């Protein structure tokens, strides 16, 4: 049975990350290492079974990473490498596949023993030294990139790059028999909804203009709410409702109430045009989707998503989406969602690993 060492760039959480989704579906045993915890003693906790095939560990601290590059506290990387090696020995792993997700993890390569190396790139790491990412991509047997732009970015460093976009828990979102949450049963009129957190980087201007121009529509925002320059103006509108953060298991019930699914963009996060997992969740429902576009952006699904160049067009396209014939492209959207199921993404990974002798 294949054995994996997975080095995650984010903590294990109740809303599964890309790395969690993939790891839980690997055909084999997984030792999953999350970044150091808030407590200095977090790494002393024993490994715990978080999925039938996944055991979770928290790494000890390696010290702060310098933005400009350079080896940050070599002793810290040695300590992390020794910690991982002890866990590998404890669980009897032999010749595991090392799955990395962050350029800084290149410093661990000399401290670990593994049969093959994968770099799964699903984020913009420009805040870290470009040399780190270049070295990691060059050392990897295969690089998975979450978007064509990321693949182009890494192409000078690796001759073996495969496109692996984000995915979706398709069976969870494709259902049409979900009951609406009790708190929403009294809401009238068309419902236009957003799923995701609201922070200072989220561009709320398309949503604010649309909500002001259509006071008879209901706008439902589901997710954690932090600071944002336009938040107060949005909260002052009577047709805008904030449902707050909800458990992942309840999210399909909220999306099921939407007549139109709203996508928004975070400023400074579109350099590599990575399609958010939220969009694949929307696609899986078959419902109309409206998203803002930035100048020069390549549309990922132009045949099934309404792309707006500015807040004014965003509002107009929401009108058009509400008038859409459900029989028009609903099934095509669901087909895109089905093709993006995490189970299929893992099949793609296993096929590629098999082709290079690592499966």
C-alpha positions in Angstrom: 0.0 0.0 0.0 1.3 3.4 -0.9 2.5 5.6 2.0 2.4 9.4 1.9 4.1 12.1 4.0 2.0 15.2 3.5 3.4 18.6 4.5 0.4 21.0 4.7 0.7 24.8 4.4 -2.4 25.3 6.6 -3.8 23.7 9.8 -6.3 20.9 9.7 -9.7 22.4 9.9 -13.4 21.7 9.9 -13.8 23.3 6.4 -11.4 21.0 4.5 -8.6 22.5 2.6 -7.4 21.3 -0.8 -4.7 19.3 0.8 -7.1 17.7 3.3 -9.5 16.8 0.5 -6.8 15.1 -1.6 -5.1 13.4 1.4 -8.4 11.8 2.6 -8.8 10.2 -0.8 -5.3 8.9 -1.4 -5.2 5.1 -1.8 -2.8 4.5 1.0 -1.7 5.6 4.5 -1.0 9.2 5.2 1.0 11.0 7.8 -0.3 14.5 7.7 1.9 17.3 9.2 0.2 20.7 9.8 2.2 23.9 10.5 3.3 24.7 14.1 0.4 25.5 16.5 -0.3 28.5 18.6 0.9 26.7 21.6 4.6 25.9 21.9 3.7 22.4 23.2 1.3 21.5 20.3 3.8 19.3 18.7 4.0 17.2 21.8 0.5 16.0 21.3 0.3 12.4 19.9 -0.7 11.8 16.4 -4.5 11.4 16.0 -6.6 9.6 13.5 -8.6 12.3 11.6 -9.6 10.1 8.7 -9.5 6.3 8.2 -6.2 6.6 6.3 -4.9 9.9 7.8 -2.9 10.5 11.0 -2.4 14.1 11.9 0.7 15.6 13.6 1.5 19.2 14.5 5.1 20.3 13.6 7.4 22.0 16.1 8.3 25.6 15.2 11.2 26.2 12.7 11.4 29.9 13.5 10.3 32.9 11.5 10.8 32.9 7.7 12.7 35.8 6.2 10.8 37.4 3.4 13.9 38.1 1.3 15.2 34.5 1.3 18.0 32.7 3.0 18.0 29.8 5.3 15.9 30.6 8.4 17.3 29.0 11.5 18.8 25.8 10.1 18.3 24.2 13.5 14.6 24.7 13.2 14.4 22.8 10.0 16.5 20.0 11.4 14.2 19.8 14.4 11.2 19.5 12.1 12.9 16.9 10.0 13.8 14.8 13.0 10.2 15.1 14.3 8.8 13.9 10.9 11.4 11.1 10.7 10.5 9.8 14.2 6.8 9.6 13.2 7.7 7.9 10.0 9.7 5.3 11.9 7.0 4.9 14.5 4.4 4.0 11.9 6.7 1.7 9.9 6.7 3.8 6.7 9.2 2.7 4.0 10.0 4.7 0.9 7.0 7.1 1.3 6.0 9.7 -1.3 6.6 13.2 0.0 3.8 15.7 -0.8 4.8 19.3 -0.3 2.6 22.4 -0.6 4.7 25.5 0.3 8.1 26.7 -1.0 9.6 27.0 2.5 9.3 23.2 2.8 12.3 22.9 0.4 14.5 23.3 3.6 13.2 19.9 4.8 14.2 17.9 1.8 17.8 17.2 3.1 16.4 16.0 6.4 13.9 13.4 5.1 14.1 10.1 3.3 11.5 9.5 0.6 11.0 7.7 -2.7 9.4 10.5 -4.7 8.7 14.2 -4.3 5.5 16.1 -5.3 5.0 19.9 -5.1 1.3 20.8 -5.2 1.2 24.6 -5.9 -2.2 26.1 -5.2 -1.4 29.6 -4.0 0.6 32.7 -4.8 3.9 32.5 -2.8 5.5 35.7 -4.0 5.9 36.9 -0.4 8.6 34.2 0.0 11.9 33.9 -1.7 11.4 32.9 -5.4 14.5 30.8 -5.1 12.8 28.5 -2.6 9.9 27.7 -5.0 12.3 27.3 -7.9 14.4 24.8 -6.0 11.4 22.9 -4.8 9.8 22.7 -8.2 13.2 21.7 -9.8 13.6 18.9 -7.2 10.1 17.5 -7.5 9.3 14.5 -9.7 6.0 16.2 -10.6 4.5 19.6 -10.0 0.8 20.0 -9.7 -0.5 23.5 -10.5 -3.9 24.8 -9.6 -4.2 27.1 -12.7 -2.7 27.5 -16.1 -1.1 30.8 -15.0 0.6 29.0 -12.1 1.8 26.3 -14.5 3.3 28.9 -16.8 4.9 30.6 -13.7 6.6 27.3 -12.7 7.5 26.1 -16.2 11.1 27.4 -16.2 11.8 25.3 -13.1 10.2 22.0 -14.0 9.7 19.9 -17.1 6.9 17.8 -15.5 4.0 20.1 -14.6 0.4 18.9 -14.5 -2.7 21.0 -14.2 -4.7 20.2 -11.1 -7.5 22.8 -10.5 -9.4 22.9 -7.2 -12.2 20.6 -6.7 -15.5 20.0 -5.0 -17.4 17.5 -2.8 -19.8 17.0 -5.6 -22.3 14.6 -3.9 -22.7 17.2 -1.1 -23.7 20.1 -3.4 -25.5 18.5 -6.3 -28.5 17.5 -4.3 -31.9 19.1 -5.0 -33.8 17.6 -2.1 -32.4 19.8 0.7 -34.7 21.6 3.1 -34.0 25.4 3.6 -32.6 26.4 7.0 -35.4 27.4 9.4 -34.2 31.0 9.6 -34.7 31.4 5.8 -38.2 30.1 5.4 -39.7 33.5 5.7 -37.5 35.2 3.2 -39.3 36.4 0.1 -38.3 37.3 -3.4 -35.3 36.2 -5.4 -32.4 35.3 -3.2 -28.9 36.1 -4.4 -26.2 34.6 -2.2 -22.5 34.5 -1.4 -20.6 31.8 0.5 -17.3 32.9 2.0 -15.6 35.1 4.6 -15.7 38.9 4.3 -12.5 40.6 5.1 -10.8 43.9 4.2 -9.5 42.5 0.9 -12.8 41.4 -0.5 -14.1 43.8 -3.1 -17.8 44.4 -2.1 -18.4 47.2 -4.6 -20.3 45.0 -7.1 -22.5 43.6 -4.4 -23.2 47.0 -2.8 -24.3 48.5 -6.1 -26.5 45.6 -7.0 -28.2 45.5 -3.6 -28.9 49.3 -3.8 -30.3 49.1 -7.3 -32.6 46.1 -6.5 -34.2 46.7 -3.1 -36.8 43.9 -3.7 -34.1 41.3 -4.0 -32.8 39.5 -1.0 -29.0 39.2 -0.6 -27.8 36.4 1.7 -24.2 36.4 2.8 -23.0 33.2 4.6 -19.6 33.3 6.2 -17.3 34.9 8.8 -17.5 38.7 8.8 -14.4 40.8 9.6 -13.5 44.3 8.7 -14.2 45.8 5.3 -14.4 49.5 4.1 -17.8 48.9 2.5 -19.3 46.7 5.2 -21.2 49.4 7.1 -22.9 50.6 3.9 -23.9 47.0 3.2 -25.2 46.3 6.7 -27.4 49.4 6.5 -29.4 48.0 3.6 -32.6 46.2 4.7 -32.4 43.6 1.9 -29.0 42.4 2.9 -28.8 39.5 5.4 -25.7 38.1 7.2 -26.1 34.5 8.2 -22.7 34.4 9.7 -20.3 31.4 9.8 -22.0 28.0 9.4 -20.7 24.4 9.6 -19.6 23.0 6.3 -22.3 20.3 6.5 -25.0 23.1 6.4 -23.6 25.1 3.5 -25.4 23.1 0.8 -28.7 24.0 2.5 -28.0 27.7 2.2 -26.7 27.4 -1.4 -29.9 25.5 -2.2 -31.9 28.6 -1.3 -30.0 30.8 -3.8 -31.6 31.8 -7.1 -28.3 33.3 -8.2 -24.9 32.4 -6.8 -22.6 35.4 -6.3 -18.9 35.3 -6.7 -16.6 38.1 -5.5 -12.9 38.7 -5.7 -10.2 39.6 -3.2 -7.9 42.4 -4.2 -4.4 41.2 -5.1 -5.3 37.5 -5.2 -6.0 37.1 -8.9 -2.5 37.1 -10.3 -2.6 33.4 -11.0 -6.3 33.2 -11.8 -7.0 30.2 -9.5 -10.6 29.2 -9.6 -11.9 29.2 -6.0 -13.4 26.0 -4.6 -16.6 28.0 -4.0 -17.1 28.3 -7.8 -17.0 24.5 -8.2 -19.5 24.2 -5.4 -21.8 26.7 -7.2 -21.4 24.8 -10.5 -22.4 21.6 -8.8 -25.9 23.0 -8.1 -26.5 24.0 -11.7 -27.6 27.5 -10.6 -26.7 30.7 -12.4 -23.4 32.3 -11.3 -22.3 35.9 -11.6 -18.6 36.8 -11.1 -16.5 40.0 -11.4 -13.7 40.0 -14.0 -10.5 42.0 -13.9 -8.8 43.5 -17.0 -7.1 40.8 -19.0 -8.5 37.9 -16.9 -9.0 34.7 -18.7 -12.5 33.3 -18.0 -12.5 29.7 -16.8 -16.1 28.9 -17.7 -17.3 31.6 -20.1 -20.1 29.3 -21.4 -21.8 28.9 -18.0 -20.8 31.8 -15.8 -21.8 35.4 -16.2 -18.6 37.5 -16.1 -18.9 41.2 -15.3 -16.4 43.9 -16.1 -17.3 46.3 -13.3 -20.1 46.9 -10.7 -22.6 48.2 -13.3 -22.4 45.2 -15.5 -22.4 43.0 -12.4 -25.9 44.3 -11.5 -27.1 43.9 -15.1 -25.9 40.3 -15.3 -27.6 39.5 -12.0 -30.9 40.6 -13.7 -30.1 38.4 -16.7 -29.2 35.5 -14.5 -32.6 35.7 -12.7 -34.3 35.5 -16.1 -32.4 32.5 -17.3 -34.3 29.4 -18.5 -33.2 26.6 -16.0 -33.1 24.2 -18.9 -30.5 26.3 -20.7 -27.2 25.5 -19.1 -28.0 24.0 -15.7 -26.9 20.5 -16.6 -23.7 21.8 -18.3 -22.8 23.5 -15.0 -23.5 20.3 -13.1 -21.3 18.4 -15.5 -18.4 20.8 -14.8 -19.0 20.2 -11.1 -19.0 16.5 -11.5 -15.7 16.6 -13.5 -14.2 18.6 -10.6 -15.2 16.2 -7.9 -12.3 15.6 -5.5 -12.5 11.9 -6.2 -11.8 12.6 -9.9 -8.9 14.9 -9.0 -7.3 12.1 -7.0 -7.8 9.7 -9.9 -5.9 12.2 -12.1 -3.1 12.4 -9.5 -2.9 8.6 -9.2 -2.8 8.3 -13.0 0.1 10.8 -13.3 2.0 9.2 -10.4 1.6 5.8 -12.0 2.9 7.1 -15.3 6.1 8.2 -13.6 6.4 5.1 -11.5 5.4 6.6 -8.2 1.9 5.0 -7.7 
